[in-house]
Amino acid sequence: MLKSYVSAGITFVKEAWIELSKVHFSSPKETVQATLAVVVLTFVMAIWLGLVDLGATRLVRQLLS
């Protein structure tokens, strides 16, 4: 019984190592580019949502007054 657990564990580690060797790790340049893209997109979305909120607030105030 213990032997089967050890054998299954060894098989798992071997298969995990094979899968890990297939992983592509980003270069530092790719990481910086992706980070900049996320920051810029976040900034653009913040401006868009702020403008929509401002417009909705003004519309509601007009309707309620």
PyMOL Python script that loads the backbone (N, CA, C, O; Angstrom):
from pymol import cmd

cmd.read_pdbstr("""\
ATOM      1  N   MET A   1       0.825  -1.196   0.000  1.00  0.00           N
ATOM      2  CA  MET A   1       0.000   0.000   0.000  1.00  0.00           C
ATOM      3  C   MET A   1       0.866   1.256   0.000  1.00  0.00           C
ATOM      4  O   MET A   1       0.640   2.154  -0.811  1.00  0.00           O
ATOM      5  N   LEU A   2       1.833   1.335   0.875  1.00  0.00           N
ATOM      6  CA  LEU A   2       2.734   2.489   0.922  1.00  0.00           C
ATOM      7  C   LEU A   2       3.520   2.591  -0.371  1.00  0.00           C
ATOM      8  O   LEU A   2       3.812   3.684  -0.857  1.00  0.00           O
ATOM      9  N   LYS A   3       3.864   1.412  -0.928  1.00  0.00           N
ATOM     10  CA  LYS A   3       4.627   1.392  -2.168  1.00  0.00           C
ATOM     11  C   LYS A   3       3.829   2.037  -3.313  1.00  0.00           C
ATOM     12  O   LYS A   3       4.403   2.735  -4.149  1.00  0.00           O
ATOM     13  N   SER A   4       2.524   1.806  -3.350  1.00  0.00           N
ATOM     14  CA  SER A   4       1.712   2.391  -4.419  1.00  0.00           C
ATOM     15  C   SER A   4       1.613   3.922  -4.258  1.00  0.00           C
ATOM     16  O   SER A   4       1.596   4.651  -5.249  1.00  0.00           O
ATOM     17  N   TYR A   5       1.547   4.397  -3.011  1.00  0.00           N
ATOM     18  CA  TYR A   5       1.521   5.844  -2.785  1.00  0.00           C
ATOM     19  C   TYR A   5       2.835   6.485  -3.214  1.00  0.00           C
ATOM     20  O   TYR A   5       2.839   7.552  -3.828  1.00  0.00           O
ATOM     21  N   VAL A   6       3.941   5.839  -2.893  1.00  0.00           N
ATOM     22  CA  VAL A   6       5.252   6.359  -3.278  1.00  0.00           C
ATOM     23  C   VAL A   6       5.379   6.342  -4.793  1.00  0.00           C
ATOM     24  O   VAL A   6       5.868   7.305  -5.383  1.00  0.00           O
ATOM     25  N   SER A   7       4.947   5.268  -5.425  1.00  0.00           N
ATOM     26  CA  SER A   7       5.009   5.167  -6.880  1.00  0.00           C
ATOM     27  C   SER A   7       4.134   6.238  -7.537  1.00  0.00           C
ATOM     28  O   SER A   7       4.547   6.865  -8.512  1.00  0.00           O
ATOM     29  N   ALA A   8       2.937   6.444  -7.010  1.00  0.00           N
ATOM     30  CA  ALA A   8       2.056   7.475  -7.556  1.00  0.00           C
ATOM     31  C   ALA A   8       2.670   8.858  -7.363  1.00  0.00           C
ATOM     32  O   ALA A   8       2.560   9.712  -8.243  1.00  0.00           O
ATOM     33  N   GLY A   9       3.313   9.085  -6.222  1.00  0.00           N
ATOM     34  CA  GLY A   9       3.962  10.364  -5.958  1.00  0.00           C
ATOM     35  C   GLY A   9       5.101  10.625  -6.922  1.00  0.00           C
ATOM     36  O   GLY A   9       5.249  11.734  -7.436  1.00  0.00           O
ATOM     37  N   ILE A  10       5.897   9.611  -7.162  1.00  0.00           N
ATOM     38  CA  ILE A  10       7.027   9.746  -8.095  1.00  0.00           C
ATOM     39  C   ILE A  10       6.508  10.019  -9.505  1.00  0.00           C
ATOM     40  O   ILE A  10       7.050  10.865 -10.216  1.00  0.00           O
ATOM     41  N   THR A  11       5.468   9.310  -9.906  1.00  0.00           N
ATOM     42  CA  THR A  11       4.882   9.529 -11.232  1.00  0.00           C
ATOM     43  C   THR A  11       4.354  10.954 -11.358  1.00  0.00           C
ATOM     44  O   THR A  11       4.547  11.610 -12.382  1.00  0.00           O
ATOM     45  N   PHE A  12       3.690  11.423 -10.311  1.00  0.00           N
ATOM     46  CA  PHE A  12       3.166  12.789 -10.323  1.00  0.00           C
ATOM     47  C   PHE A  12       4.281  13.804 -10.487  1.00  0.00           C
ATOM     48  O   PHE A  12       4.169  14.724 -11.297  1.00  0.00           O
ATOM     49  N   VAL A  13       5.351  13.647  -9.729  1.00  0.00           N
ATOM     50  CA  VAL A  13       6.467  14.600  -9.797  1.00  0.00           C
ATOM     51  C   VAL A  13       7.092  14.577 -11.182  1.00  0.00           C
ATOM     52  O   VAL A  13       7.429  15.634 -11.717  1.00  0.00           O
ATOM     53  N   LYS A  14       7.257  13.411 -11.771  1.00  0.00           N
ATOM     54  CA  LYS A  14       7.832  13.317 -13.122  1.00  0.00           C
ATOM     55  C   LYS A  14       6.943  14.022 -14.142  1.00  0.00           C
ATOM     56  O   LYS A  14       7.431  14.775 -14.986  1.00  0.00           O
ATOM     57  N   GLU A  15       5.633  13.773 -14.060  1.00  0.00           N
ATOM     58  CA  GLU A  15       4.711  14.409 -15.005  1.00  0.00           C
ATOM     59  C   GLU A  15       4.650  15.921 -14.793  1.00  0.00           C
ATOM     60  O   GLU A  15       4.573  16.682 -15.757  1.00  0.00           O
ATOM     61  N   ALA A  16       4.683  16.349 -13.549  1.00  0.00           N
ATOM     62  CA  ALA A  16       4.676  17.779 -13.261  1.00  0.00           C
ATOM     63  C   ALA A  16       5.931  18.447 -13.807  1.00  0.00           C
ATOM     64  O   ALA A  16       5.863  19.554 -14.341  1.00  0.00           O
ATOM     65  N   TRP A  17       7.066  17.788 -13.678  1.00  0.00           N
ATOM     66  CA  TRP A  17       8.324  18.341 -14.191  1.00  0.00           C
ATOM     67  C   TRP A  17       8.274  18.461 -15.716  1.00  0.00           C
ATOM     68  O   TRP A  17       8.758  19.441 -16.281  1.00  0.00           O
ATOM     69  N   ILE A  18       7.691  17.469 -16.375  1.00  0.00           N
ATOM     70  CA  ILE A  18       7.555  17.522 -17.837  1.00  0.00           C
ATOM     71  C   ILE A  18       6.681  18.700 -18.236  1.00  0.00           C
ATOM     72  O   ILE A  18       7.024  19.436 -19.161  1.00  0.00           O
ATOM     73  N   GLU A  19       5.558  18.890 -17.555  1.00  0.00           N
ATOM     74  CA  GLU A  19       4.673  20.012 -17.863  1.00  0.00           C
ATOM     75  C   GLU A  19       5.345  21.348 -17.576  1.00  0.00           C
ATOM     76  O   GLU A  19       5.166  22.303 -18.332  1.00  0.00           O
ATOM     77  N   LEU A  20       6.109  21.427 -16.506  1.00  0.00           N
ATOM     78  CA  LEU A  20       6.807  22.663 -16.163  1.00  0.00           C
ATOM     79  C   LEU A  20       7.833  23.027 -17.223  1.00  0.00           C
ATOM     80  O   LEU A  20       8.085  24.208 -17.463  1.00  0.00           O
ATOM     81  N   SER A  21       8.425  22.030 -17.857  1.00  0.00           N
ATOM     82  CA  SER A  21       9.415  22.322 -18.900  1.00  0.00           C
ATOM     83  C   SER A  21       8.754  22.913 -20.143  1.00  0.00           C
ATOM     84  O   SER A  21       9.438  23.516 -20.970  1.00  0.00           O
ATOM     85  N   LYS A  22       7.426  22.753 -20.292  1.00  0.00           N
ATOM     86  CA  LYS A  22       6.709  23.302 -21.438  1.00  0.00           C
ATOM     87  C   LYS A  22       6.274  24.753 -21.224  1.00  0.00           C
ATOM     88  O   LYS A  22       5.836  25.409 -22.169  1.00  0.00           O
ATOM     89  N   VAL A  23       6.389  25.256 -20.008  1.00  0.00           N
ATOM     90  CA  VAL A  23       5.909  26.600 -19.680  1.00  0.00           C
ATOM     91  C   VAL A  23       6.839  27.644 -20.290  1.00  0.00           C
ATOM     92  O   VAL A  23       8.063  27.522 -20.234  1.00  0.00           O
ATOM     93  N   HIS A  24       6.221  28.682 -20.879  1.00  0.00           N
ATOM     94  CA  HIS A  24       6.990  29.803 -21.421  1.00  0.00           C
ATOM     95  C   HIS A  24       6.962  30.939 -20.403  1.00  0.00           C
ATOM     96  O   HIS A  24       5.899  31.480 -20.101  1.00  0.00           O
ATOM     97  N   PHE A  25       8.109  31.293 -19.883  1.00  0.00           N
ATOM     98  CA  PHE A  25       8.201  32.404 -18.956  1.00  0.00           C
ATOM     99  C   PHE A  25       8.515  33.672 -19.742  1.00  0.00           C
ATOM    100  O   PHE A  25       9.415  33.686 -20.582  1.00  0.00           O
ATOM    101  N   SER A  26       7.771  34.729 -19.464  1.00  0.00           N
ATOM    102  CA  SER A  26       7.943  35.979 -20.183  1.00  0.00           C
ATOM    103  C   SER A  26       9.303  36.594 -19.893  1.00  0.00           C
ATOM    104  O   SER A  26       9.853  36.463 -18.799  1.00  0.00           O
ATOM    105  N   SER A  27       9.830  37.274 -20.918  1.00  0.00           N
ATOM    106  CA  SER A  27      11.074  38.010 -20.725  1.00  0.00           C
ATOM    107  C   SER A  27      10.754  39.286 -19.947  1.00  0.00           C
ATOM    108  O   SER A  27       9.595  39.696 -19.881  1.00  0.00           O
ATOM    109  N   PRO A  28      11.759  39.908 -19.366  1.00  0.00           N
ATOM    110  CA  PRO A  28      11.510  41.176 -18.664  1.00  0.00           C
ATOM    111  C   PRO A  28      10.876  42.234 -19.570  1.00  0.00           C
ATOM    112  O   PRO A  28      10.036  43.011 -19.117  1.00  0.00           O
ATOM    113  N   LYS A  29      11.269  42.270 -20.843  1.00  0.00           N
ATOM    114  CA  LYS A  29      10.702  43.242 -21.780  1.00  0.00           C
ATOM    115  C   LYS A  29       9.207  42.975 -21.979  1.00  0.00           C
ATOM    116  O   LYS A  29       8.407  43.911 -21.978  1.00  0.00           O
ATOM    117  N   GLU A  30       8.825  41.706 -22.148  1.00  0.00           N
ATOM    118  CA  GLU A  30       7.419  41.353 -22.315  1.00  0.00           C
ATOM    119  C   GLU A  30       6.613  41.690 -21.063  1.00  0.00           C
ATOM    120  O   GLU A  30       5.465  42.127 -21.151  1.00  0.00           O
ATOM    121  N   THR A  31       7.219  41.484 -19.909  1.00  0.00           N
ATOM    122  CA  THR A  31       6.543  41.781 -18.653  1.00  0.00           C
ATOM    123  C   THR A  31       6.278  43.274 -18.516  1.00  0.00           C
ATOM    124  O   THR A  31       5.194  43.678 -18.095  1.00  0.00           O
ATOM    125  N   VAL A  32       7.260  44.094 -18.870  1.00  0.00           N
ATOM    126  CA  VAL A  32       7.088  45.559 -18.809  1.00  0.00           C
ATOM    127  C   VAL A  32       6.014  45.999 -19.792  1.00  0.00           C
ATOM    128  O   VAL A  32       5.179  46.839 -19.454  1.00  0.00           O
ATOM    129  N   GLN A  33       6.019  45.447 -21.002  1.00  0.00           N
ATOM    130  CA  GLN A  33       5.015  45.814 -22.001  1.00  0.00           C
ATOM    131  C   GLN A  33       3.606  45.451 -21.523  1.00  0.00           C
ATOM    132  O   GLN A  33       2.676  46.245 -21.661  1.00  0.00           O
ATOM    133  N   ALA A  34       3.457  44.273 -20.971  1.00  0.00           N
ATOM    134  CA  ALA A  34       2.140  43.846 -20.485  1.00  0.00           C
ATOM    135  C   ALA A  34       1.689  44.716 -19.317  1.00  0.00           C
ATOM    136  O   ALA A  34       0.515  45.073 -19.225  1.00  0.00           O
ATOM    137  N   THR A  35       2.613  45.055 -18.431  1.00  0.00           N
ATOM    138  CA  THR A  35       2.275  45.906 -17.294  1.00  0.00           C
ATOM    139  C   THR A  35       1.835  47.284 -17.762  1.00  0.00           C
ATOM    140  O   THR A  35       0.853  47.832 -17.261  1.00  0.00           O
ATOM    141  N   LEU A  36       2.556  47.840 -18.717  1.00  0.00           N
ATOM    142  CA  LEU A  36       2.185  49.156 -19.250  1.00  0.00           C
ATOM    143  C   LEU A  36       0.816  49.113 -19.923  1.00  0.00           C
ATOM    144  O   LEU A  36       0.024  50.046 -19.786  1.00  0.00           O
ATOM    145  N   ALA A  37       0.543  48.044 -20.641  1.00  0.00           N
ATOM    146  CA  ALA A  37      -0.759  47.909 -21.290  1.00  0.00           C
ATOM    147  C   ALA A  37      -1.876  47.881 -20.255  1.00  0.00           C
ATOM    148  O   ALA A  37      -2.920  48.502 -20.453  1.00  0.00           O
ATOM    149  N   VAL A  38      -1.667  47.174 -19.167  1.00  0.00           N
ATOM    150  CA  VAL A  38      -2.680  47.099 -18.107  1.00  0.00           C
ATOM    151  C   VAL A  38      -2.862  48.461 -17.446  1.00  0.00           C
ATOM    152  O   VAL A  38      -3.992  48.874 -17.185  1.00  0.00           O
ATOM    153  N   VAL A  39      -1.774  49.157 -17.176  1.00  0.00           N
ATOM    154  CA  VAL A  39      -1.864  50.476 -16.530  1.00  0.00           C
ATOM    155  C   VAL A  39      -2.597  51.464 -17.435  1.00  0.00           C
ATOM    156  O   VAL A  39      -3.470  52.197 -16.971  1.00  0.00           O
ATOM    157  N   VAL A  40      -2.253  51.489 -18.708  1.00  0.00           N
ATOM    158  CA  VAL A  40      -2.896  52.414 -19.648  1.00  0.00           C
ATOM    159  C   VAL A  40      -4.379  52.082 -19.782  1.00  0.00           C
ATOM    160  O   VAL A  40      -5.218  52.981 -19.737  1.00  0.00           O
ATOM    161  N   LEU A  41      -4.709  50.814 -19.946  1.00  0.00           N
ATOM    162  CA  LEU A  41      -6.113  50.418 -20.078  1.00  0.00           C
ATOM    163  C   LEU A  41      -6.897  50.750 -18.811  1.00  0.00           C
ATOM    164  O   LEU A  41      -8.046  51.185 -18.891  1.00  0.00           O
ATOM    165  N   THR A  42      -6.294  50.553 -17.657  1.00  0.00           N
ATOM    166  CA  THR A  42      -6.953  50.902 -16.398  1.00  0.00           C
ATOM    167  C   THR A  42      -7.213  52.398 -16.324  1.00  0.00           C
ATOM    168  O   THR A  42      -8.289  52.819 -15.901  1.00  0.00           O
ATOM    169  N   PHE A  43      -6.247  53.199 -16.728  1.00  0.00           N
ATOM    170  CA  PHE A  43      -6.398  54.658 -16.728  1.00  0.00           C
ATOM    171  C   PHE A  43      -7.518  55.091 -17.668  1.00  0.00           C
ATOM    172  O   PHE A  43      -8.346  55.928 -17.308  1.00  0.00           O
ATOM    173  N   VAL A  44      -7.545  54.525 -18.861  1.00  0.00           N
ATOM    174  CA  VAL A  44      -8.581  54.866 -19.841  1.00  0.00           C
ATOM    175  C   VAL A  44      -9.956  54.478 -19.307  1.00  0.00           C
ATOM    176  O   VAL A  44     -10.904  55.257 -19.418  1.00  0.00           O
ATOM    177  N   MET A  45     -10.074  53.295 -18.734  1.00  0.00           N
ATOM    178  CA  MET A  45     -11.366  52.854 -18.191  1.00  0.00           C
ATOM    179  C   MET A  45     -11.795  53.733 -17.013  1.00  0.00           C
ATOM    180  O   MET A  45     -12.984  54.012 -16.856  1.00  0.00           O
ATOM    181  N   ALA A  46     -10.844  54.173 -16.186  1.00  0.00           N
ATOM    182  CA  ALA A  46     -11.178  55.054 -15.062  1.00  0.00           C
ATOM    183  C   ALA A  46     -11.732  56.374 -15.566  1.00  0.00           C
ATOM    184  O   ALA A  46     -12.710  56.884 -15.019  1.00  0.00           O
ATOM    185  N   ILE A  47     -11.125  56.928 -16.594  1.00  0.00           N
ATOM    186  CA  ILE A  47     -11.627  58.179 -17.171  1.00  0.00           C
ATOM    187  C   ILE A  47     -13.020  57.963 -17.749  1.00  0.00           C
ATOM    188  O   ILE A  47     -13.921  58.764 -17.499  1.00  0.00           O
ATOM    189  N   TRP A  48     -13.209  56.898 -18.513  1.00  0.00           N
ATOM    190  CA  TRP A  48     -14.505  56.596 -19.118  1.00  0.00           C
ATOM    191  C   TRP A  48     -15.589  56.442 -18.048  1.00  0.00           C
ATOM    192  O   TRP A  48     -16.655  57.049 -18.151  1.00  0.00           O
ATOM    193  N   LEU A  49     -15.319  55.637 -17.031  1.00  0.00           N
ATOM    194  CA  LEU A  49     -16.312  55.421 -15.972  1.00  0.00           C
ATOM    195  C   LEU A  49     -16.584  56.705 -15.190  1.00  0.00           C
ATOM    196  O   LEU A  49     -17.716  56.944 -14.770  1.00  0.00           O
ATOM    197  N   GLY A  50     -15.565  57.526 -14.994  1.00  0.00           N
ATOM    198  CA  GLY A  50     -15.750  58.804 -14.320  1.00  0.00           C
ATOM    199  C   GLY A  50     -16.659  59.724 -15.106  1.00  0.00           C
ATOM    200  O   GLY A  50     -17.521  60.392 -14.535  1.00  0.00           O
ATOM    201  N   LEU A  51     -16.471  59.760 -16.413  1.00  0.00           N
ATOM    202  CA  LEU A  51     -17.321  60.599 -17.264  1.00  0.00           C
ATOM    203  C   LEU A  51     -18.755  60.089 -17.297  1.00  0.00           C
ATOM    204  O   LEU A  51     -19.699  60.878 -17.242  1.00  0.00           O
ATOM    205  N   VAL A  52     -18.919  58.787 -17.386  1.00  0.00           N
ATOM    206  CA  VAL A  52     -20.266  58.215 -17.376  1.00  0.00           C
ATOM    207  C   VAL A  52     -20.948  58.511 -16.041  1.00  0.00           C
ATOM    208  O   VAL A  52     -22.126  58.868 -16.012  1.00  0.00           O
ATOM    209  N   ASP A  53     -20.226  58.367 -14.955  1.00  0.00           N
ATOM    210  CA  ASP A  53     -20.783  58.661 -13.629  1.00  0.00           C
ATOM    211  C   ASP A  53     -21.163  60.129 -13.515  1.00  0.00           C
ATOM    212  O   ASP A  53     -22.227  60.456 -12.989  1.00  0.00           O
ATOM    213  N   LEU A  54     -20.317  61.001 -13.994  1.00  0.00           N
ATOM    214  CA  LEU A  54     -20.606  62.435 -13.956  1.00  0.00           C
ATOM    215  C   LEU A  54     -21.872  62.753 -14.754  1.00  0.00           C
ATOM    216  O   LEU A  54     -22.733  63.504 -14.298  1.00  0.00           O
ATOM    217  N   GLY A  55     -21.970  62.175 -15.941  1.00  0.00           N
ATOM    218  CA  GLY A  55     -23.157  62.398 -16.761  1.00  0.00           C
ATOM    219  C   GLY A  55     -24.417  61.852 -16.105  1.00  0.00           C
ATOM    220  O   GLY A  55     -25.459  62.507 -16.117  1.00  0.00           O
ATOM    221  N   ALA A  56     -24.325  60.658 -15.532  1.00  0.00           N
ATOM    222  CA  ALA A  56     -25.493  60.059 -14.872  1.00  0.00           C
ATOM    223  C   ALA A  56     -25.895  60.884 -13.654  1.00  0.00           C
ATOM    224  O   ALA A  56     -27.085  61.070 -13.400  1.00  0.00           O
ATOM    225  N   THR A  57     -24.927  61.374 -12.910  1.00  0.00           N
ATOM    226  CA  THR A  57     -25.223  62.201 -11.735  1.00  0.00           C
ATOM    227  C   THR A  57     -25.942  63.477 -12.146  1.00  0.00           C
ATOM    228  O   THR A  57     -26.932  63.861 -11.522  1.00  0.00           O
ATOM    229  N   ARG A  58     -25.453  64.135 -13.189  1.00  0.00           N
ATOM    230  CA  ARG A  58     -26.092  65.373 -13.657  1.00  0.00           C
ATOM    231  C   ARG A  58     -27.511  65.096 -14.165  1.00  0.00           C
ATOM    232  O   ARG A  58     -28.428  65.880 -13.923  1.00  0.00           O
ATOM    233  N   LEU A  59     -27.679  63.989 -14.862  1.00  0.00           N
ATOM    234  CA  LEU A  59     -28.997  63.633 -15.384  1.00  0.00           C
ATOM    235  C   LEU A  59     -29.982  63.388 -14.249  1.00  0.00           C
ATOM    236  O   LEU A  59     -31.113  63.872 -14.296  1.00  0.00           O
ATOM    237  N   VAL A  60     -29.572  62.651 -13.242  1.00  0.00           N
ATOM    238  CA  VAL A  60     -30.438  62.372 -12.094  1.00  0.00           C
ATOM    239  C   VAL A  60     -30.766  63.665 -11.355  1.00  0.00           C
ATOM    240  O   VAL A  60     -31.914  63.865 -10.960  1.00  0.00           O
ATOM    241  N   ARG A  61     -29.808  64.530 -11.162  1.00  0.00           N
ATOM    242  CA  ARG A  61     -30.062  65.808 -10.487  1.00  0.00           C
ATOM    243  C   ARG A  61     -31.062  66.652 -11.260  1.00  0.00           C
ATOM    244  O   ARG A  61     -31.928  67.293 -10.665  1.00  0.00           O
ATOM    245  N   GLN A  62     -30.946  66.655 -12.604  1.00  0.00           N
ATOM    246  CA  GLN A  62     -31.881  67.401 -13.443  1.00  0.00           C
ATOM    247  C   GLN A  62     -33.291  66.832 -13.325  1.00  0.00           C
ATOM    248  O   GLN A  62     -34.271  67.574 -13.260  1.00  0.00           O
ATOM    249  N   LEU A  63     -33.375  65.514 -13.297  1.00  0.00           N
ATOM    250  CA  LEU A  63     -34.685  64.866 -13.211  1.00  0.00           C
ATOM    251  C   LEU A  63     -35.347  65.076 -11.858  1.00  0.00           C
ATOM    252  O   LEU A  63     -36.572  65.163 -11.770  1.00  0.00           O
ATOM    253  N   LEU A  64     -34.548  65.158 -10.812  1.00  0.00           N
ATOM    254  CA  LEU A  64     -35.098  65.298  -9.455  1.00  0.00           C
ATOM    255  C   LEU A  64     -35.363  66.743  -9.059  1.00  0.00           C
ATOM    256  O   LEU A  64     -36.058  66.990  -8.074  1.00  0.00           O
ATOM    257  N   SER A  65     -34.828  67.697  -9.801  1.00  0.00           N
ATOM    258  CA  SER A  65     -35.033  69.101  -9.407  1.00  0.00           C
ATOM    259  C   SER A  65     -36.159  69.755 -10.171  1.00  0.00           C
ATOM    260  O   SER A  65     -36.452  70.931  -9.953  1.00  0.00           O
TER     261      SER A  65
END
""", "prot")
cmd.dss("prot")
cmd.show_as("cartoon", "prot")
cmd.util.cbc("prot")
cmd.orient("prot")
